[in-house]
Amino acid sequence: MKKFNRSNYCGMFNVSNLGETVTLYGWVQKKRELGKLIFIDLRDRTGIIQLALDDSADENMFDVIREIKSEYIIEAKGVIRERTAKNKNIPTGEIEVKLIDVKILSEAQTPPFEVSKVSEVNEETRLKYRYLELRNPTVQEKIIIRHKIAKLARDYFYEKDFIEIETPILIKSTPEGARDYLVPSRVFKGRFFALPQSPQLYKQISMVSGFDRYMQIARCFRDEDLRADRQPEFTQIDLEASFVDMEDIITLAEGFIKKIYKEILDVEIKTPFRRMPYSEAMGRYGSDKPDLRFGLEIVSIEDIVQNCEFKVFAETVKAGGAVKGINAKGLSSLLTRREIDSITEEMKGCGAKGLAFTKINNDGTTSSSYEKFFTDDENRKIRKEMDAENGDVIFIVADKSQSLVQEILGILRCRLAEKFGLIKEEQDDNGKIVPNLLWVVDFPLFEYDCEEKRYVAKHHPFTSPIDEDLEKLESFPEQVRAKAYDLVLNGNEVGGGSIRINDPKIQNKMFSALGFSEEEIEKRFGFLIEAFKYGVPPHGGLAFGFDRLVMLMLGAKSIREVITFPKVASSAELMTDSPGEIDKNQLSELGINLQ
């Protein structure tokens, strides 16, 4: 393919091109002057090639070259020749271009940092000058790989007969579990559009419309607090299909993951992936997205402590609460008392009332916050249950809320694993890291919201209950499981979905269990309920968190690294200084008066 006026990109040449006359365009990485011998490193998105000018060149060429500075954009013409001093660190290191002609296409001020050294610059500065950071080949490569994964997604699902359908960005506000971003209407003063948290309802309506296989690389928006793997605007690889069951969707998703790992990283992934019920994930790992690359599993000790003299534990059990712990095996020499106190304070910040511990030193001596309250037999039983031995540290959490205890210990096990390097990566025969993948299934259909004092949907109100649990929908909603499935990669949720309700009677029972009145149902979901009156096929779907998936595949530390123009933790975009103020005329047109 002809590259417009250029002969090819900088990084595409090698010794097979020796003797060719070429035209190149790019940015000047650096210039080195050695009298009448001048070298320029020319950079574009494919790499760097060295340009050379020696004393055989016309004097006018030297005049132009001496004007050139870092980040100038130039056009260079010359002949590819073999380099005298080869550079094994770059693909073009055996060749250079002997310049015949050079033109300055655009001058540049001295940048606030060297493009080649962006890793040494603080994030705030880098994001303010994001266009300069993006010139760095390592940074560019992440965006290019993101593009390749998007292309593979389209190719894969097109081959499976999916149709790409665009859904609206300006929609009606519906409850999705997070705050909506709202857009005021100029035409309908006092009324608002919302930006979609997901295309959920539109893709279900696509099934009603007869488009039995929908896919979209969809932009989504949630007004929520940010963290390393979350942005206010994000991208999903969104899927929905009719006449399918959970096995169909899971098989489809596994095939996609297998394909992109092979094509992008040359890693062979075995299918099917492991599956784990939600109750097991929470019980053993304290998370619905458990990281299985290390141990530190949660152990219950309620039977041992229910009649003990230590009131904190005994009374918790009598109140129906939980007393559980983890064994930090082999960490006693690393976990000083100061470290343990620091961890305790951190867990208190996560909701724990305290963190009981027993540190068993390598010589068998101990220090403990609770053992003195127990008999020797009780302490022996706790240690046996926890599989504790010399060199270990036991941590125990007690609370009336079993879910809180599991959550605290789930956070604790991850903190310990990260801090002390307990994560063990599996490698294939070629020494490449293989991701730890599993499906979490059998989620509860509902969870109880203590603030609202009612049940809310664990996923969303259109998730279908498991058939054998249908009879409990109205009488024992807390026992109903969902036809829902989440894909977990190295302890991170990268995809999730469910089989949807397509029976209006079951949907009405679901709304009733959620405490929605007829008026609320009509107001929030009336258009979907109306559509379902005209026949709706059995259907289900899944959405991959595209940004997070790319981040994890590339081993990036933050989701911001794989988004071209990301927001910071405050949701601001530093390059454009967004969000910005709106003038009074615009507000007046919208009927908005800021107090």
C-alpha positions as CSV (number, residue, x, y, z in Angstrom):
1,M,0.0,0.0,0.0
2,K,1.4,3.4,-1.0
3,K,2.0,5.6,2.1
4,F,0.9,8.8,0.4
5,N,4.1,10.8,-0.5
6,R,6.4,8.9,1.8
7,S,8.2,5.8,0.6
8,N,7.4,4.0,3.8
9,Y,7.3,4.6,7.6
10,C,10.7,5.0,9.4
11,G,10.6,1.7,11.2
12,M,9.7,-0.4,8.1
13,F,13.2,-0.4,6.4
14,N,16.0,-2.9,6.8
15,V,19.1,-4.2,5.0
16,S,16.9,-5.5,2.1
17,N,16.3,-1.9,1.2
18,L,20.0,-1.0,0.7
19,G,20.5,1.4,-2.2
20,E,16.9,2.5,-2.4
21,T,16.1,6.3,-2.7
22,V,13.4,7.1,-0.2
23,T,11.3,9.9,1.1
24,L,10.5,10.0,4.8
25,Y,8.4,12.2,7.1
26,G,8.6,12.5,10.9
27,W,9.6,14.2,14.1
28,V,13.2,14.8,15.0
29,Q,14.1,12.8,18.2
30,K,17.5,14.3,18.5
31,K,20.4,15.7,16.4
32,R,24.2,15.0,16.9
33,E,26.7,17.3,15.2
34,L,30.3,16.2,14.8
35,G,31.7,18.9,12.6
36,K,30.8,18.1,9.0
37,L,29.2,14.9,10.1
38,I,25.6,15.3,11.4
39,F,23.2,12.6,12.5
40,I,19.4,12.9,13.0
41,D,17.2,10.4,14.6
42,L,13.9,10.6,12.7
43,R,10.8,9.2,14.5
44,D,7.3,8.3,13.4
45,R,4.8,5.8,14.9
46,T,6.6,2.8,13.6
47,G,10.0,3.6,15.0
48,I,13.3,5.5,14.5
49,I,15.7,5.6,11.6
50,Q,19.0,7.5,11.4
51,L,19.6,10.2,8.9
52,A,23.2,11.1,8.0
53,L,24.8,14.1,6.4
54,D,28.6,14.3,5.6
55,D,31.0,16.6,4.0
56,S,30.0,15.5,0.5
57,A,26.7,17.4,0.9
58,D,25.9,20.8,-0.4
59,E,26.5,23.7,2.0
60,N,22.9,24.8,1.8
61,M,21.9,21.4,3.2
62,F,24.1,22.1,6.3
63,D,22.4,25.5,6.7
64,V,19.0,23.8,6.8
65,I,20.1,21.0,9.1
66,R,21.7,23.4,11.6
67,E,18.3,25.1,12.0
68,I,16.6,21.8,12.9
69,K,15.9,21.1,16.6
70,S,14.2,18.4,18.6
71,E,10.5,17.8,17.7
72,Y,10.8,19.7,14.4
73,I,8.8,18.0,11.7
74,I,10.8,17.4,8.5
75,E,10.7,15.8,5.1
76,A,13.9,13.9,4.3
77,K,15.0,12.4,1.0
78,G,18.0,10.1,0.7
79,V,19.6,6.7,-0.1
80,I,19.6,3.8,2.3
81,R,23.0,2.6,3.1
82,E,24.7,0.3,5.7
83,R,25.6,1.9,9.0
84,T,29.2,2.0,10.1
85,A,28.3,1.9,13.9
86,K,25.4,-0.4,14.2
87,N,22.7,-0.1,16.9
88,K,21.3,-3.5,18.0
89,N,18.7,-1.8,20.2
90,I,16.4,-0.7,17.3
91,P,15.1,-2.7,14.3
92,T,16.6,-0.2,11.8
93,G,20.0,-0.2,13.6
94,E,21.9,-1.7,10.7
95,I,21.0,1.0,8.2
96,E,20.9,4.8,7.8
97,V,19.7,7.2,5.2
98,K,22.3,9.4,3.5
99,L,20.5,12.7,3.0
100,I,20.0,14.2,-0.4
101,D,17.5,16.8,0.6
102,V,15.7,17.9,3.7
103,K,12.8,20.4,4.3
104,I,11.5,21.8,7.6
105,L,7.7,21.3,7.5
106,S,7.0,22.6,11.0
107,E,9.1,24.2,13.7
108,A,8.7,23.4,17.4
109,Q,9.4,25.2,20.7
110,T,11.6,23.4,23.2
111,P,9.1,20.9,24.8
112,P,8.5,20.8,28.6
113,F,10.1,17.3,28.7
114,E,11.9,15.0,26.4
115,V,9.5,12.7,24.5
116,S,12.0,9.8,24.8
117,K,11.9,10.2,28.7
118,V,8.2,10.5,29.5
119,S,8.5,7.8,32.2
120,E,10.6,10.3,34.2
121,V,7.9,13.0,34.2
122,N,5.1,13.3,36.7
123,E,1.6,12.3,35.5
124,E,0.0,15.7,35.8
125,T,2.6,17.3,33.5
126,R,2.4,14.4,31.0
127,L,-1.4,14.6,30.8
128,K,-1.3,18.4,30.4
129,Y,0.9,17.8,27.4
130,R,-0.7,14.5,26.4
131,Y,0.0,15.1,22.7
132,L,3.7,15.2,23.5
133,E,3.5,12.0,25.7
134,L,1.7,10.3,22.9
135,R,4.6,10.8,20.6
136,N,6.7,8.4,22.7
137,P,6.9,5.0,20.9
138,T,6.1,3.0,24.0
139,V,3.0,5.1,24.8
140,Q,1.9,5.0,21.1
141,E,2.3,1.2,21.1
142,K,-0.3,0.7,23.8
143,I,-2.8,2.8,21.7
144,I,-1.9,0.9,18.6
145,I,-2.4,-2.5,20.3
146,R,-5.8,-1.2,21.6
147,H,-6.7,-0.5,17.9
148,K,-5.6,-4.0,16.9
149,I,-7.8,-5.6,19.7
150,A,-10.8,-3.6,18.5
151,K,-10.3,-4.8,15.0
152,L,-9.9,-8.4,16.1
153,A,-13.2,-8.0,18.1
154,R,-15.1,-6.8,15.1
155,D,-13.5,-9.5,12.9
156,Y,-14.3,-12.3,15.4
157,F,-17.9,-11.3,16.0
158,Y,-18.6,-10.5,12.3
159,E,-17.5,-14.1,11.6
160,K,-20.1,-15.3,14.1
161,D,-22.8,-13.4,12.2
162,F,-23.1,-10.5,14.7
163,I,-24.3,-7.1,13.3
164,E,-22.8,-3.9,14.6
165,I,-25.6,-1.6,15.7
166,E,-25.0,1.9,17.1
167,T,-27.2,2.9,20.0
168,P,-28.0,6.5,21.1
169,I,-25.7,8.6,23.3
170,L,-28.5,10.9,24.4
171,I,-31.0,8.7,26.2
172,K,-33.6,8.6,29.0
173,S,-32.2,8.3,32.5
174,T,-32.8,4.8,34.0
175,P,-31.3,3.3,37.1
176,E,-28.1,1.3,36.4
177,G,-26.4,1.4,39.8
178,A,-24.3,4.6,39.4
179,R,-25.0,8.3,38.9
180,D,-26.0,9.4,35.4
181,Y,-24.3,12.2,33.5
182,L,-27.2,14.5,32.6
183,V,-27.5,16.7,29.6
184,P,-30.1,19.5,29.7
185,S,-32.4,20.0,26.8
186,R,-32.7,23.4,25.2
187,V,-36.0,22.5,23.4
188,F,-37.6,20.8,26.4
189,K,-36.6,23.2,29.2
190,G,-36.4,21.5,32.6
191,R,-35.9,18.1,31.1
192,F,-32.7,16.1,30.7
193,F,-31.1,13.5,28.6
194,A,-28.7,11.1,30.3
195,L,-25.5,9.6,28.8
196,P,-25.7,5.8,28.7
197,Q,-24.1,3.8,31.5
198,S,-24.5,0.9,29.1
199,P,-26.6,0.2,26.0
200,Q,-28.5,-2.4,28.0
201,L,-32.1,-1.6,27.1
202,Y,-31.4,-0.7,23.5
203,K,-29.6,-3.9,22.8
204,Q,-32.5,-5.9,24.4
205,I,-34.9,-3.9,22.1
206,S,-32.6,-4.9,19.2
207,M,-33.5,-8.5,20.0
208,V,-37.2,-7.6,20.0
209,S,-36.6,-6.0,16.6
210,G,-35.3,-9.2,15.1
211,F,-31.6,-8.4,15.0
212,D,-30.7,-11.7,16.7
213,R,-27.0,-11.0,17.0
214,Y,-25.9,-7.5,18.1
215,M,-22.4,-6.2,18.8
216,Q,-21.0,-2.7,19.4
217,I,-17.8,-1.1,20.6
218,A,-19.8,1.2,22.8
219,R,-19.0,4.4,24.7
220,C,-20.4,4.4,28.2
221,F,-20.5,7.0,31.0
222,R,-20.8,6.8,34.8
223,D,-20.5,9.7,37.2
224,E,-18.6,7.9,40.0
225,D,-15.4,8.2,41.9
226,L,-12.4,7.1,39.9
227,R,-9.5,4.7,40.6
228,A,-6.7,3.2,38.6
229,D,-9.0,0.9,36.5
230,R,-12.0,3.2,36.2
231,Q,-12.8,6.3,34.1
232,P,-16.0,8.4,33.9
233,E,-16.2,7.6,30.2
234,F,-15.2,4.1,29.1
235,T,-15.6,1.6,26.3
236,Q,-17.3,-1.8,26.2
237,I,-17.3,-4.6,23.7
238,D,-21.0,-5.1,24.0
239,L,-22.9,-8.2,22.9
240,E,-26.4,-9.6,22.8
241,A,-27.9,-12.6,21.1
242,S,-31.3,-14.3,20.8
243,F,-32.1,-18.0,21.1
244,V,-29.1,-18.7,23.3
245,D,-28.3,-20.0,26.8
246,M,-25.5,-19.3,29.2
247,E,-23.3,-21.9,27.7
248,D,-23.5,-20.3,24.2
249,I,-22.5,-16.9,25.5
250,I,-19.6,-18.3,27.7
251,T,-18.3,-20.3,24.8
252,L,-18.4,-17.3,22.5
253,A,-16.6,-15.1,25.0
254,E,-13.9,-17.7,25.7
255,G,-13.2,-18.0,21.9
256,F,-12.7,-14.2,21.7
257,I,-10.3,-14.1,24.7
258,K,-8.4,-17.1,23.2
259,K,-8.1,-15.3,19.9
260,I,-6.9,-11.9,21.1
261,Y,-4.3,-13.5,23.4
262,K,-2.9,-15.6,20.6
263,E,-3.0,-12.8,18.0
264,I,-1.6,-10.0,20.2
265,L,0.7,-11.7,22.7
266,D,1.2,-15.2,21.1
267,V,-0.1,-16.8,24.2
268,E,-2.1,-20.0,23.9
269,I,-5.1,-20.1,26.3
270,K,-6.8,-23.3,27.2
271,T,-10.6,-23.5,27.2
272,P,-13.0,-24.0,28.8
273,F,-12.1,-21.6,31.7
274,R,-12.6,-22.6,35.3
275,R,-15.9,-21.8,36.9
276,M,-16.7,-21.0,40.5
277,P,-20.0,-20.3,42.2
278,Y,-20.4,-16.8,43.8
279,S,-20.8,-18.3,47.2
280,E,-17.5,-20.2,46.9
281,A,-15.7,-17.1,45.6
282,M,-16.9,-15.0,48.6
283,G,-16.4,-17.8,51.1
284,R,-12.8,-18.7,50.1
285,Y,-11.5,-15.4,48.7
286,G,-13.8,-12.6,50.0
287,S,-14.4,-11.3,46.5
288,D,-16.7,-11.9,43.5
289,K,-13.6,-11.4,41.4
290,P,-11.0,-13.6,43.2
291,D,-7.4,-13.6,42.3
292,L,-6.3,-17.3,42.3
293,R,-2.6,-16.7,41.7
294,F,-1.9,-17.0,45.4
295,G,-3.3,-18.7,48.5
296,L,-4.3,-16.9,51.7
297,E,-7.8,-18.5,51.6
298,I,-10.4,-17.5,54.2
299,V,-11.1,-20.0,57.0
300,S,-14.1,-20.0,59.3
301,I,-13.6,-20.6,63.0
302,E,-17.1,-19.9,64.4
303,D,-17.4,-23.5,65.7
304,I,-14.2,-23.1,67.7
305,V,-14.9,-19.7,69.3
306,Q,-18.7,-19.8,69.8
307,N,-18.4,-20.7,73.5
308,C,-15.0,-19.1,74.2
309,E,-14.3,-16.5,77.0
310,F,-13.3,-13.9,74.5
311,K,-16.6,-11.9,74.2
312,V,-15.8,-10.1,71.0
313,F,-15.8,-13.5,69.1
314,A,-18.4,-15.4,71.2
315,E,-21.0,-12.7,71.1
316,T,-20.5,-12.1,67.4
317,V,-21.2,-15.8,66.7
318,K,-24.3,-15.8,69.0
319,A,-25.6,-12.7,67.1
320,G,-25.4,-14.7,63.9
321,G,-22.2,-13.0,62.7
322,A,-19.0,-14.3,61.3
323,V,-15.5,-14.9,62.7
324,K,-13.0,-15.8,60.0
325,G,-9.4,-15.4,59.3
326,I,-6.5,-16.0,56.9
327,N,-3.0,-17.4,57.4
328,A,-0.2,-15.3,56.0
329,K,2.1,-18.2,55.6
330,G,5.8,-17.6,56.0
331,L,5.5,-13.9,56.6
332,S,6.2,-13.6,60.3
333,S,9.8,-12.3,59.7
334,L,8.5,-9.7,57.3
335,L,5.4,-8.6,59.3
336,T,6.8,-6.5,62.1
337,R,4.5,-5.2,64.8
338,R,4.6,-1.8,63.2
339,E,3.6,-3.4,59.9
340,I,0.7,-5.2,61.6
341,D,-0.5,-2.0,63.3
342,S,-0.4,-0.2,59.9
343,I,-2.4,-3.0,58.2
344,T,-4.9,-2.9,61.1
345,E,-5.5,0.8,60.5
346,E,-5.9,0.2,56.8
347,M,-8.5,-2.5,57.4
348,K,-10.3,-0.2,59.8
349,G,-10.5,2.3,57.0
350,C,-12.2,-0.4,54.9
351,G,-14.9,-1.0,57.6
352,A,-13.3,-3.5,60.0
353,K,-13.8,-2.8,63.7
354,G,-10.4,-4.3,64.4
355,L,-7.9,-7.0,63.2
356,A,-6.9,-9.7,65.6
357,F,-3.6,-11.4,65.0
358,T,-1.2,-14.1,66.2
359,K,2.4,-13.9,65.0
360,I,4.2,-17.3,65.3
361,N,8.0,-16.7,65.0
362,N,10.3,-19.1,63.3
363,D,11.6,-20.2,66.8
364,G,8.0,-21.0,67.9
365,T,7.6,-17.9,70.2
366,T,4.5,-15.9,69.6
367,S,3.0,-12.4,70.0
368,S,-0.8,-12.2,69.8
369,S,-3.7,-9.9,70.4
370,Y,-6.1,-12.6,71.4
371,E,-4.5,-15.9,72.4
372,K,-4.3,-14.9,76.1
373,F,-8.2,-14.9,76.2
374,F,-8.3,-18.5,75.0
375,T,-7.5,-21.9,76.5
376,D,-4.5,-23.8,75.2
377,D,-6.9,-26.3,73.6
378,E,-8.8,-23.5,71.8
379,N,-5.6,-21.9,70.5
380,R,-4.4,-25.3,69.3
381,K,-7.7,-25.8,67.4
382,I,-7.6,-22.4,65.8
383,R,-4.0,-22.9,64.6
384,K,-4.9,-26.4,63.3
385,E,-7.9,-25.0,61.5
386,M,-5.8,-22.2,60.0
387,D,-3.0,-24.7,59.1
388,A,-0.6,-22.4,61.1
389,E,3.0,-23.3,61.9
390,N,6.2,-21.5,62.8
391,G,6.8,-18.5,60.5
392,D,3.1,-17.8,59.9
393,V,0.8,-14.9,60.9
394,I,-2.9,-15.4,61.6
395,F,-5.3,-12.5,61.0
396,I,-8.9,-12.7,62.2
397,V,-11.9,-10.5,61.6
398,A,-15.2,-10.6,63.5
399,D,-18.4,-8.8,62.7
400,K,-22.2,-9.3,62.7
401,S,-22.1,-8.9,58.9
402,Q,-20.7,-12.0,57.2
403,S,-20.3,-10.2,53.9
404,L,-18.3,-7.4,55.6
405,V,-15.9,-10.0,57.2
406,Q,-15.4,-11.7,53.8
407,E,-14.9,-8.3,52.1
408,I,-12.3,-7.2,54.6
409,L,-10.4,-10.4,54.4
410,G,-10.6,-10.4,50.7
411,I,-9.0,-6.9,50.6
412,L,-6.4,-8.0,53.2
413,R,-5.3,-11.1,51.2
414,C,-4.7,-9.0,48.1
415,R,-2.8,-6.3,50.0
416,L,-0.5,-8.9,51.6
417,A,0.0,-10.6,48.2
418,E,0.9,-7.4,46.5
419,K,3.2,-6.1,49.3
420,F,5.1,-9.3,49.8
421,G,5.3,-10.6,46.2
422,L,3.1,-13.7,46.8
423,I,1.6,-13.6,43.3
424,K,2.8,-16.6,41.2
425,E,2.3,-16.2,37.4
426,E,1.7,-19.3,35.3
427,Q,4.0,-19.6,32.3
428,D,3.6,-21.5,29.1
429,D,6.3,-23.7,27.4
430,N,7.8,-20.6,25.8
431,G,8.1,-18.7,29.1
432,K,5.2,-16.4,28.4
433,I,2.8,-15.4,31.2
434,V,-0.6,-17.1,30.9
435,P,-3.5,-15.2,32.5
436,N,-5.5,-16.7,35.3
437,L,-9.1,-16.8,34.0
438,L,-12.3,-18.0,35.5
439,W,-16.0,-17.5,35.4
440,V,-17.9,-16.6,38.6
441,V,-21.5,-17.9,38.2
442,D,-24.6,-18.5,40.3
443,F,-24.7,-14.9,41.6
444,P,-27.6,-13.9,43.9
445,L,-30.3,-12.2,41.9
446,F,-30.8,-9.6,44.7
447,E,-28.8,-7.9,47.4
448,Y,-30.2,-6.0,50.3
449,D,-29.7,-2.3,50.5
450,C,-29.5,-1.3,54.1
451,E,-30.0,2.4,53.4
452,E,-33.0,2.0,51.2
453,K,-34.2,-1.0,53.3
454,R,-35.2,-3.0,50.3
455,Y,-33.8,-5.5,47.8
456,V,-32.0,-4.2,44.8
457,A,-30.9,-6.1,41.7
458,K,-27.3,-7.5,42.0
459,H,-26.8,-6.9,38.3
460,H,-29.9,-5.2,36.7
461,P,-33.7,-5.7,36.8
462,F,-33.7,-7.7,33.6
463,T,-31.5,-10.6,34.7
464,S,-33.3,-13.9,34.6
465,P,-33.5,-16.1,37.8
466,I,-32.3,-19.7,37.6
467,D,-35.3,-21.9,36.7
468,E,-35.3,-24.0,39.9
469,D,-35.3,-20.8,42.1
470,L,-38.3,-19.2,40.4
471,E,-40.7,-20.3,43.1
472,K,-38.7,-18.4,45.7
473,L,-38.8,-15.1,43.8
474,E,-41.6,-13.6,45.9
475,S,-41.2,-15.5,49.2
476,F,-37.4,-15.9,49.6
477,P,-35.8,-13.4,47.2
478,E,-32.5,-13.6,49.1
479,Q,-32.2,-17.2,48.1
480,V,-32.8,-16.7,44.3
481,R,-29.8,-17.2,42.1
482,A,-29.3,-15.4,38.7
483,K,-28.4,-16.6,35.3
484,A,-25.4,-14.3,35.5
485,Y,-21.8,-14.8,34.8
486,D,-18.7,-12.6,35.3
487,L,-15.3,-13.2,33.6
488,V,-12.3,-12.6,35.9
489,L,-8.8,-12.1,34.8
490,N,-6.0,-12.0,37.4
491,G,-8.4,-10.8,40.1
492,N,-10.1,-8.2,37.9
493,E,-13.6,-8.3,36.4
494,V,-13.1,-7.9,32.6
495,G,-16.6,-9.0,31.4
496,G,-20.0,-9.7,32.7
497,G,-23.5,-10.6,31.5
498,S,-26.6,-12.6,32.0
499,I,-29.5,-14.3,30.3
500,R,-32.4,-11.8,30.3
501,I,-36.0,-12.2,31.4
502,N,-38.3,-12.6,28.3
503,D,-41.5,-13.6,30.1
504,P,-43.6,-10.5,31.1
505,K,-45.0,-12.4,34.1
506,I,-41.6,-13.1,35.5
507,Q,-40.5,-9.5,34.8
508,N,-43.5,-8.3,36.8
509,K,-42.5,-10.5,39.7
510,M,-39.0,-9.2,39.5
511,F,-40.2,-5.6,39.7
512,S,-42.5,-6.5,42.6
513,A,-39.6,-8.0,44.5
514,L,-37.6,-4.9,43.9
515,G,-40.4,-2.8,45.4
516,F,-41.3,-0.8,42.2
517,S,-44.8,0.6,42.0
518,E,-46.7,0.4,38.7
519,E,-46.1,4.1,38.3
520,E,-42.4,3.8,38.8
521,I,-42.2,0.8,36.3
522,E,-44.0,2.9,33.7
523,K,-41.9,5.9,34.3
524,R,-38.6,4.2,34.2
525,F,-39.1,1.2,31.8
526,G,-42.4,1.8,30.1
527,F,-40.9,1.8,26.6
528,L,-39.3,-1.6,27.2
529,I,-42.4,-3.1,28.8
530,E,-44.4,-1.9,25.8
531,A,-41.9,-3.5,23.4
532,F,-42.1,-6.8,25.2
533,K,-45.9,-7.0,24.6
534,Y,-45.2,-7.7,21.0
535,G,-43.1,-10.8,21.4
536,V,-39.5,-11.1,22.7
537,P,-37.2,-14.0,22.0
538,P,-35.1,-15.7,24.7
539,H,-31.9,-13.7,24.8
540,G,-28.7,-12.9,26.7
541,G,-25.5,-11.1,26.4
542,L,-22.2,-9.9,27.8
543,A,-20.0,-6.8,27.8
544,F,-16.2,-6.8,28.0
545,G,-14.6,-3.9,29.8
546,F,-12.4,-2.9,26.8
547,D,-10.1,-0.5,28.5
548,R,-9.5,-2.8,31.5
549,L,-8.9,-5.8,29.2
550,V,-6.3,-3.9,27.2
551,M,-4.7,-2.6,30.4
552,L,-4.3,-6.1,31.9
553,M,-3.1,-7.7,28.6
554,L,-0.3,-5.1,28.4
555,G,0.6,-5.2,32.1
556,A,-0.1,-1.5,32.4
557,K,-0.4,-0.1,36.0
558,S,-3.4,2.2,35.2
559,I,-6.3,2.3,32.8
560,R,-5.1,5.8,31.8
561,E,-2.2,4.3,30.0
562,V,-4.4,2.7,27.3
563,I,-6.8,5.6,26.8
564,T,-5.7,8.2,24.4
565,F,-7.0,11.3,26.3
566,P,-7.8,10.1,29.8
567,K,-9.3,11.9,32.9
568,V,-7.5,12.2,36.2
569,A,-9.0,11.1,39.6
570,S,-11.1,14.3,39.9
571,S,-12.7,13.5,36.5
572,A,-10.9,16.5,34.9
573,E,-9.1,16.4,31.6
574,L,-5.9,18.4,32.1
575,M,-5.0,19.0,28.5
576,T,-8.2,21.0,27.6
577,D,-8.9,22.1,31.2
578,S,-12.2,20.3,31.1
579,P,-14.9,20.6,32.5
580,G,-15.1,24.3,31.8
581,E,-17.5,27.1,32.7
582,I,-20.5,27.9,30.5
583,D,-21.4,31.5,29.7
584,K,-24.7,33.1,30.8
585,N,-26.3,33.0,27.3
586,Q,-25.9,29.3,27.0
587,L,-27.3,28.7,30.5
588,S,-30.3,31.0,29.7
589,E,-31.1,29.0,26.6
590,L,-31.2,25.9,28.7
591,G,-33.4,27.5,31.3
592,I,-30.7,27.0,34.0
593,N,-29.9,29.5,36.8
594,L,-26.8,28.7,38.8
595,Q,-27.1,29.9,42.4
